[in-house]
Amino acid sequence: LDDNYGYLIHDETTGQTAAIDTPCAKTYQTHLDRRGWTLTHILNTHHHHDHTGGNQELKERNSHNNNSNNDSNSNNIVTIYGPANEADRIPGLDVALGGGDTLPFGSSSSTSIAVMDVGGHTKGHIAFHIPSQNVVFVGDALFALGCGKMFEGTPEQFWKSLKALRELSDETTVYCAHEYTSGNAKFALSVEPGNTELQTRALQIREARSKGLPTVPTTMGLEKRTNPFLRVDISDEIRDRVGIRGDDDEATAFGKLRRAKDCFR
């Protein structure tokens, strides 16, 4: 779990706190205790163990039902939300969600969370978008300069998901679930070496990682301009280097790019 990212979001008015995926229960609990927050929600993007492994422990440690205490945290039950199409594979799932659903969070409708269908890495993968805050939590669907391996989905499904994410505004902050950016940058440069912004970004990434600094989050605008998996339909250089033919449709082109990344060393 050395390269996993997990996130906490907190509403000060209601005290509601959500964990986005649960790679490590101990680390989450340390930060919850340090801030004096009580977990109320767990939001799983997909079923892989490094995203759900802390579900049960966090739920047990943060759920309380003690009517003798006036403390609001004494009556707290952690609710676990996850993808409906993977419901039987999410530990402790309470509420199944699908693309187009809205999850209330916080004190007003303006902080509600929109669920996006971003299947491809796994068939039922979902993302959590908070439009009012211009943030999206994408799990393993999209990475800085990359995307997840296609373990269960099809090129058609995954490409549709990436295009949906690409429709988000350039200002959207993108929180992905792994620190894979250095390796992704090497592949991106191999398929689009003429992208000058990508060249500059790769140098910045190398410097940041040499200092032990994270490269996440990113922004959707930056990904649109430098991430090959969001550019395979618009960059002739990428298409030429991956061997995409003129009669290949967009999903086929994406599939070829994804396979090229799988074989890249």
DRENDO-309574 format. One record per residue: residue in one letter; z, x, y of N, C-alpha, C in turn. Coordinates in steps of 0.02 Angstrom, whole numbers, plus 50000, padded with zeros to 5 digits. Each point is the difference from the previous one (the first is absolute). Example, Ala and Ser with C-alpha at 12.3 -4.5 7.8 and 13.67 -1.06 7.14 Angstrom:
% DRENDO-309574
A503905066049716500004995550059500005004550060S499644998250053500035004250059500374996150055
***
This chain:
% DRENDO-309574
L500005004149939500004995950061500005004350063D499855006449994500035004450058499514998250055D499454996649982499504998550051499984992650019N500484996149975500024992850016500324998850068Y499734994950034500334997450060500244992949987G500614998550024500254993250001500204998450071Y500014993750018500134998050069500514994450004L500395000250054500464994550016499784996950066I499984993450002499894996450063500614995650012H500204999350063500644996850016499924995550061D500274994049997500014995550057500714999850028E500095002350061500685000550028500324993250011T499604994850015500294993550015500304996849938T499645000149945500234996749939500375004749953G499895006550009500285004849953499595000849937Q499454996549995499585000649940499705007049995T499995002649939499745006749988499584999949937A499405002650004499555000149942499835007249982A499975001249934499755006349973499294998849977I499545004350023499314999649978499925004749940D499964997249941500015003749937500665003749991T500155001949938500665002949986499945006249956P499725005450025499935005949958500665003149979C500524999550043500645003249984500574995950030A500384996649957500544995750024500545004150037K500165005949975500535004050030499835001950072T499385002250011499805001950067500024994150047Y499744994349978500044993950041500724998350017Q500445000149950500694998050013500345004650049T499855006449996500285004850048499814998150071H499364998350010499794998350068500254993150022L500054995449954500294993450017500735000950023D500385003849961500715001050016500085003750067R499575004950011500045003950061499894995750062R499564995149993499844995650057500444993750003G500384998849947500414994049998499594993749987W499445000849966499574994349985500114997749929T499904993549988500034997249933499304997649981L499775002349943499324998149978499964992649985T499484996650024499904992949986499354998749963H499505004350009499344999149970499775006449966I499654999349945499625005449970499284997649995L499545003950029499294998150001499625005149958N499774998049942499625004549957499254999050009T499645005650010499274999650008499644999449933H500285003249948499704999649933500515002349948H499804999749937500495000549946500195007049979H499665005250022500155006649975500735001950011H500275003749951500725001349999500245003850062D499595004450028500225003650059500004995650062H499844993649992500044995250055500504994449986T500224999449939500464994649980500635002549965G500065006549989500535002649958500704998850027G500074999050066500664998950029500174992750010N499564995449980500114992950013500684997549978Q500145000849935500604996849972500645003150029E500025006550006500615003250026500134998050072L499474999950041500094998050070500214992750006K499724995849958500194992950003500734999149981E500215003449948500694999449977500505002750051R499835005550032500465003250047500044996350067N499494996250017499984996850066500084992449998S500054997149941500094992849995500754998449993H500234995550043500714998150000500054992550007N500514997149969500134992850007500754999150000N500305000550060500734999750007500164995350057N500114993749985500114995050052500675000750035S500445004249973500665000950031499975004750060N499445003250010499935004950053499534997350053N500195000550064499584997350054499445004850019D500015005949973499475004850014499344997349974S499494999950044499354997249980499705003749942N500165006649994499735003849945500324998449933S500544995950001500344998349937499624994649963N499524996950032499594994849968499275002050003N499845005249965499335002850003499725000649930I499414997249990499645000949937499345003350015V499875005749971499375003550011499454996449962T499464998550035499434996649970499435005149990I499745000249940499455004649983499344996350002Y499545002450041499334997250007499495004949972G499484997449970499495004349973499364996249984P499495003549977499354996949988500004995049943A499734994150014499974994749949499615002149939N499475003950010499585002049944500315005649957E500595002250020500375004949960500724997849989A500104993450003500684997350001500425002149940D499695000549942500375001849940500155007449995R499785003950050500105007349998500425002550059I500274995450039500425001850057500734998749981P500415005149992500704999049979500384995550049G500304994749973500424995650040499644995650049L499364999149993499614996150049500294993150009D500084998050064500244993350017499444995750028V499585002950042499484996250035499345003749992A499504996649971499345002949990499564998450060L499635005050024499594999250060499285001949985G499554996850037499295001649995499695000750069G499395002650002499655000750063499964993450038G500155000150064499994994150042500684996850009D500495002149959500684997450008500325003150062T500504996450026500405002550056500735000149981L500325005550012500705000949983500425000050064P500434995050010500435000050059500475006049998F500085003150057500475005650005500245000550072G500655000850008500275000750067500134993450033S500085000250066500254994350038499464995350026S499365001949994499474995850026499375000749959S499544995450011499375000249963499585006150020S500165003050057499605005750023500115006249957T500535000149962500135005749956499854998449927S499674994449988499814998349932499525005249971I500015000549934499605005149965499424996549965A499405002350014499404997349968499845004149938V499884996649945499855003449937499255000649992M499775006049984499295001449990499875001749928D499464997449973499785001849933499605006550005V500275005349971499665006550002499955003049930G499834995849952499945002349931499465005249991G500105004249948499525005349985500365005749966H500515002750033500435005049969500344996849939T500314994250011500184995449946499684993350017K499944995849951499634993750011500334995550051G500674999950001500344995350044500295003050063H499855006150016500295003650057499954995950064I500554999950037500014996550065500255004850054A499854998350062500255003850058500374995250045F500445002850042500414996050045499835001850072H499724995250036499765001050068500444996150048I500255003350051500394996650053499585000150063P499604994950012499525000250056500325001250068S500594996950011500315000650066500235007150015Q500115004049947500235006950009499435005049989N499414997549982499435004449986500165005249947V500314997849946500165004649944499784996849935V499825004249952499824997649934500275005049949F500314997449947500265003949945499534999149941V499645005349982499434999349955500135002649929G500605002549986500135002649933499525005549982D499664999149942499525005049976499284997750008A499894994750039499314997650010499625004850045L500335002550051499685004450049500495005750015F499735006150003500405005750019499705003150063A500385004450031499725004150053499445004249970L499394998750022499405003449977499834998649927G500264994749972499844998549930500154992849982C499964998749935500204993549972500275001349930G500334995049972500305000849934499485000549945K500205003049944499575000049941499884992849977M499424998949972499814993349977500234999149927F500644998849991500284999549932499804993549965E500004994550037499914993549968499434995850030G499855001050062499514995850033499295002349988T499544996950035499295001649996499785002750068P499435003550001499755002250066499904994350048E499754994349975499894994250043500654997650032Q500524999549958500654997750025500295004950049F500005006449983500315005050042499645000650067W499335000049998499625000650062500134994050046K500054994149971500164994050040500685000950033S500475002849964500675001150027499995004950058L499655005549991499975005050053499644997450062K499494996049990499674997050058500464995350037A500434996449964500474995550032500505004050042L500235005649973500455004350039499645002950060R499385001849992499615002950054499904995150058E500074993649986499934995050052500604999850047L500555003049980500595000250045499845004250061S500364998850054499855003450063500125007549994D499645003750042500075007350000500725002150015E500364995850038500685001850020500524998849945T499804996949945500474998549946500285006449970T500665000449996500325005749968500024998749925V499785005049962499924999349928500535004149964Y500424996649962500515003349960499794999849927C499815005849973499825000449930500585003049960A499925000449935500585001249957500045007049970H499545004550018500025006749973499785005250051E500265006049994499795005750040499465003849962Y499394997250003499435003049965499495002950048T500185000550064499505001150052499655006749995S500375005349981499695006649997499435000149949G500134997549940499474999749950499444995450020N500174994450031499484995350023499555003250052A500305004150044499615003350052499485004849971K500195003549948499535004749968499414996249971F500134994449968499444996149973499584997150056A500334997250051499634997150056499535005050032L500235006250009499575005250029499425001849954S500114999349934499475001749954499434995050001V500144993850020499484994950001499754998350070E500385002150050499764998850069500195006050045P499745005949984500195006050037499774999950073G499514995950016499754999850068500404995550047N500534996849975500414995650041500495004350040T499875000850064500405004650041500724997550008E500104993650005500684997450006500395001249936L499664999449943500315001649936500195007349997Q499575004450024500165007250000500645001350039T500054997050059500605000950042500614997249966R499924994149970500574996949966500245004249941A499545002949963500195004149943500435005950022L499825003150056500405005550026500704997650020Q500044994250031500644997250020500444998549939I499684997549947500364998549939500285006349968R499585005249998500215006449971500605002850038E499984999550066500565002650040500634995949989A499934993349998500584995749991500335001349932R499605000549948500285001049933500315006949992S499735004950035500295006849997500705000150029K500144995150043500664999550031500444994849964G499744997249946500384994949963500024993350034L499534998750045499984993750038499574994949964P500164993650007499594994849968499344998950037T499514997549965499364998050031499924992550002V500514996449980500024992749999500554997950048P499884994750041499444995349996499385002650034T499474996249991499375001250033499814993850039T499414999850028499764993950033499344997949969M499864993750006499384997549970499395002950036G500055001050064499435002950037499845007049975L500525004049989499905006849976499704999949930E500234995549958499724999549932499274997850003K499834995350043499314997850005499535005750019R500265004750038499585005550025499985006049953T500485000649953500055006149961500104999049925N500194994149978500134998749929499354998349964P499785004149953499354998749968499964993349964F500574997549977500004993749963499914993950046L500075001050065499844994850048499345001250035R499655005349978499395002150034499405000549954V500104998449936499475001149951499384995750014D500094994550035499434995750016499665001850065I500285004750038499735001550066499825007450010S500225004349955499885007250008499455002349953D499435001950028499465002649958500215006649966E500415003950033500215006349971500414998949936I500474995350003500384998449940499554997549944R499554995650017499554997149950499575005349967D499755004650040499585005449972500405004549954R500605001850020500395004849961500284997149936V500074993349997500274996949940499454997649954G499385000150024499444997849959499904992549999I500154996850056499894992850006499274998850016R499694995649961499294998450008499904994450051G499394999750025499864995050050500084992949976D499914998949933500064993249974500704998449973D500475004750008500694998649979500324995250051D500344994949974500364995750047500655003550021E500374996950046500595003250029500535001349947A500114995349955500525000949949499815005749953T499375000449982499785005549957500095006750035A499845000250065500095006150039500745002050001F500444995150012500715001549999500225002649932G499764996949947500185002349933499805007249987K499415001950024499785007049992500455004750039L500204998050060500445004250040500695000649966R500254994549974500655000249967499985004549938R499464999749962499945004349941499945007450021A499665001250055499955006950025500695002750017K500414995950030500695002150017500405001249936D499914995849950500365000849937499855006749967C499405002550009499785006249969500095006150045F500224998950061500035005450049500595004649985R499885006550003500545004949990499985005250056
***
